[in-house]
Each structure stands twice: as C-alpha cells, then as structure tokens.
C-alpha cells in the first residue's frame, strides 16, 4: 500500500523522514505533492520519493494519505481530492490543528475514511508522541495501519476526540516548554562556569535519560522525584525552591492557556 503526502512542510517532512528511517516504507512506496514545486523537488532529490503533478493524483495512487496543510486550507484541498480518495477507498489522515472530525466530514463527506492525528515536532528524530481518532467509516484494520505508520516515527495513542485539546497542550505544544526548560538549565550552567556547549549537552542528556526512566520504570512521577531527593541533601533544596517559586503552577497554567487557545481555534472554524 502506497503512502501519500499532500503538503510537505516541516511536520510532513519530519513524518516522511521518520517513516523512511524506520523502514516502514521505501521511497518507491511514497508519493508527495506540494504547490511549492521547489520544495518537492528538493525532497525527492533527498529521499527518492515520487512527486505527483497534482493532489488528486496522490489521492488516486495511495491507500493512506497524509494531508498536512493549514486549517484554513482544509476545505480547498478536500475539494481537490475527495472524489479520487472516495473512488480509491483511501484513508485521509489530517494533521490540521483545531480541526475536528465533524469539520473534516463537512469538507470530505461522512462516507470518506477520515483519521485525525496530532503529532509533534519530535517526529523529525523518530520520537513523536501522536494521538489518533477516526470517524465511523474507518475499519479497525485501516486504523491499525495508520497507527503503525505513526509508531514508525515515535509512539501513538488512541484517544477520544474530546481529549485532543488537552493532548495538544501536553504533547503537541509542550516540546517548546521542554526546550525553554533546557535553555534555562543551560544558562544556569553557563552562570556556574560551564561552557554553553557542555551545559546544553548535560541538560539534553538529563532530559533524555529522565524521559527514558519515566517510560521504563512504571513508577508514578512523584516517586521518581523523591527517589532523587536524599534527606537533607542538595536536590530537595532545589525542588523546594521550584515549588516555592510556583514552578508546578506555572506549568499547569501554561497547559490551561494552550488548551483554551486550541478550543477557541476549533470554535472559530
């Protein structure tokens, strides 16, 4: 089954490269289209994927079709490809933020196979966290196939669509929060006499190892925090300082603000 991409921006290119790096698809099994022909030419030269002359040709050739366009362009792209997608029985996978299945069905028709996903930028290094939901037209086998593609560039989770706004904040937007934390750690290291490169490396490896520990230990986060804090030691002083300065509250408020904006975008459609 061929895999198609309509739109080859940063997110779509990250997904495509993740799929290729994982060996989930070969370049010969991927077809792309973008109105920016220079962009698709460069992508084809880099990866060996095929370039279609129009969006409808991608929909006609591919069983799974990632549509990675801005929310404002969803309806226009749907008008171009829905006939070919329906005739081919393609599963249309939308990455558009703030665009629920109801809006996708209004654009494509309820009889079109539609999956909504929310990946994050870490797809570029094969470590995205991606949420998925589907409409009633998508079969279990087809949904499994889309989930398998998403697992090729990270991890996936099947969620009720009602939880997508919260997921968007916790996993889709939060890489920016993690990078902000890493930047603060780097600056603190520099202030203490480390070089910028050494401080950034130390912060990055710490975050990577901590994430791996969180995934593999199976322990509650609170237990992991306490496991690093020796009685009367240095770490507990830092933890208490963060709590006193409202660290946890600031994170929760950032998530709340992100959720509110995502829900507002959905209502604006």
C-alpha positions in Angstrom: 0.0 0.0 0.0 1.4 3.4 -1.0 1.7 6.3 1.4 0.9 9.8 0.2 1.6 13.3 1.4 -0.2 16.4 0.4 1.8 19.3 1.8 5.5 18.8 2.5 6.2 21.4 5.2 8.2 20.8 8.4 5.8 18.4 10.0 5.0 16.4 6.9 8.8 16.1 6.0 9.5 15.0 9.6 6.9 12.3 9.4 8.1 11.2 6.0 11.7 11.0 7.0 10.7 9.2 10.2 8.8 6.6 8.2 11.8 6.1 5.9 14.3 5.9 8.7 12.2 3.2 10.4 11.9 1.2 7.2 8.1 1.3 7.4 8.0 2.3 3.7 10.6 2.5 0.9 11.0 5.7 -1.2 9.2 3.9 -4.0 6.1 3.4 -1.9 5.7 7.2 -1.1 4.1 9.8 -3.4 4.1 13.5 -2.5 2.6 16.8 -3.8 3.0 20.4 -2.7 2.2 23.6 -4.6 5.8 24.6 -3.9 7.5 22.6 -6.6 11.0 23.6 -5.5 10.2 22.1 -2.1 9.0 18.7 -3.6 12.0 18.6 -6.0 14.4 19.0 -3.1 12.5 16.4 -1.1 12.6 14.0 -4.0 16.3 14.6 -4.5 17.0 14.0 -0.8 14.8 10.9 -0.3 14.0 9.4 -3.7 10.2 9.6 -3.2 7.9 10.2 -6.2 6.4 13.6 -6.9 2.8 13.7 -8.3 1.7 16.6 -10.6 -1.4 17.3 -8.6 -3.0 16.5 -5.2 -5.8 14.3 -6.8 -3.1 12.0 -8.3 -1.7 11.4 -4.9 -5.2 10.5 -3.6 -5.8 8.2 -6.5 -2.5 6.3 -6.0 -2.2 5.9 -2.2 -4.1 3.8 0.3 -3.1 6.1 3.2 -3.0 9.8 2.5 -1.5 12.3 5.0 -2.9 15.8 4.4 -0.6 18.2 6.1 -2.0 21.6 5.3 -3.0 24.6 7.4 -6.5 24.6 8.9 -7.6 27.4 6.5 -6.7 25.2 3.5 -8.5 22.1 4.6 -11.7 22.8 2.6 -9.9 23.7 -0.6 -7.7 20.6 -0.5 -10.7 18.4 0.2 -12.5 19.8 -2.8 -9.5 18.8 -4.9 -9.0 15.2 -3.7 -12.3 13.9 -2.2 -13.6 12.3 -5.4 -10.3 10.5 -6.0 -10.0 9.5 -2.3 -13.5 8.1 -2.3 -13.0 6.2 -5.5 -9.7 4.7 -4.3 -11.0 4.0 -0.8 -8.1 5.9 0.6 -7.8 6.8 4.3 -7.3 10.5 4.7 -5.1 11.4 7.7 -5.4 15.1 8.7 -2.8 16.9 10.8 -4.7 20.2 10.9 -4.8 21.6 14.4 -8.1 22.7 15.8 -10.0 20.9 13.0 -12.3 18.2 14.4 -13.7 15.2 12.6 -17.0 17.0 12.2 -15.3 19.7 10.2 -13.4 17.1 8.2 -16.6 15.3 7.4 -18.2 18.6 6.3 -15.3 19.0 3.9 -14.8 15.5 2.6 -18.2 13.9 3.3 -19.1 11.4 6.1 -18.6 8.5 3.7 -14.9 9.4 3.4 -12.4 7.5 5.6 -11.0 10.1 7.9 -8.4 9.9 10.7 -7.3 12.9 12.7 -3.9 12.9 14.2 -1.9 15.2 16.4 1.9 14.5 16.2 4.7 16.8 17.5 7.9 18.1 16.0 9.9 15.3 17.5 8.8 13.2 14.6 12.0 14.6 13.0 14.1 12.4 15.2 11.6 9.5 15.3 10.3 10.4 18.8 6.9 12.0 18.2 4.0 11.4 20.6 1.0 11.2 18.3 -2.7 11.0 19.2 -5.3 9.5 16.8 -9.0 9.3 16.4 -11.2 8.2 13.5 -14.7 8.5 12.0 -17.0 5.6 11.8 -16.1 4.8 8.2 -12.6 3.7 9.0 -12.3 0.0 9.8 -10.3 -1.5 12.7 -7.7 -2.8 10.2 -7.3 0.5 8.5 -7.0 2.3 11.8 -4.3 -0.2 12.9 -2.4 0.5 9.7 -2.4 4.3 10.3 -1.3 3.7 13.9 1.5 1.5 12.7 2.7 4.4 10.4 2.6 6.8 13.4 4.5 4.3 15.5 7.3 4.4 12.9 8.1 8.0 13.9 7.6 7.7 17.6 4.7 6.4 19.8 1.0 6.7 19.3 -2.1 6.7 21.5 -5.7 6.3 20.5 -7.8 8.9 22.3 -11.4 10.1 22.3 -11.5 13.3 20.2 -12.8 15.2 23.3 -9.3 14.8 24.8 -7.4 16.2 21.8 -7.2 19.8 23.1 -5.6 18.6 26.3 -3.3 16.2 24.4 -2.3 19.0 22.1 -1.1 21.0 25.1 0.6 18.1 27.0 2.4 16.6 24.0 2.0 18.8 20.9 2.9 22.2 22.3 5.0 21.1 25.3 8.2 20.4 23.4 8.6 24.2 23.3 8.2 24.2 27.1 10.8 21.4 27.4 13.2 23.4 25.2 12.6 26.5 27.4 13.4 24.5 30.5 16.6 23.2 28.8 17.6 26.7 27.9 17.1 27.8 31.5 19.3 24.9 32.6 21.9 25.8 30.0 22.0 29.4 31.2 22.3 28.3 34.8 25.3 26.1 33.8 26.9 28.9 32.0 26.4 31.1 35.0 28.2 28.5 37.1 31.2 28.4 34.8 30.4 25.7 32.2 30.7 26.3 28.5 27.4 26.7 26.6 28.1 23.5 24.7 28.8 21.5 27.8 25.8 22.9 29.7 23.4 22.2 26.8 24.7 18.6 26.4 24.3 18.0 30.1 20.7 19.3 30.0 19.8 17.4 26.9 21.1 14.1 28.1 19.5 14.6 31.5 16.1 15.2 29.8 16.6 12.2 27.5 17.6 9.9 30.4 14.8 11.2 32.7 12.2 10.6 29.9 13.5 7.0 29.4 13.4 6.4 33.1 9.8 7.7 33.3 8.8 5.4 30.4 10.5 2.3 31.6 10.2 2.4 35.4 6.5 2.2 35.6 6.6 4.3 38.7 4.5 7.4 39.4 6.3 10.6 38.7 6.1 11.7 42.3 8.0 8.5 43.3 10.7 9.3 40.8 11.1 12.8 42.2 11.5 11.6 45.7 14.0 8.9 44.6 16.4 11.6 43.6 16.0 13.6 46.8 18.2 12.5 49.7 17.2 13.7 53.2 18.9 16.9 53.9 20.6 16.8 50.5 21.1 19.2 47.6 18.3 18.1 45.3 15.5 18.6 47.8 16.6 22.2 48.3 16.2 22.8 44.6 12.8 21.0 44.5 11.6 23.1 47.4 12.8 26.3 45.7 11.0 25.4 42.5 7.8 24.7 44.4 8.1 28.0 46.4 8.5 29.9 43.1 5.4 28.3 41.7 7.0 26.0 39.1 4.2 23.5 39.0 1.5 26.1 38.9 3.2 27.9 36.1 3.4 24.7 34.0 -0.3 23.9 34.7 -1.3 27.5 33.7 0.7 27.2 30.5 -1.2 23.9 29.7 -4.5 25.6 30.5 -3.7 28.5 28.2 -2.7 26.2 25.4 -5.9 24.2 25.8 -8.0 27.3 25.8 -6.5 28.5 22.6 -6.9 25.1 20.9 -10.6 25.1 21.8 -11.0 28.6 20.6 -9.5 27.7 17.3 -12.0 24.9 17.0 -14.9 27.2 17.6 -13.6 29.7 15.1 -13.9 27.3 12.3 
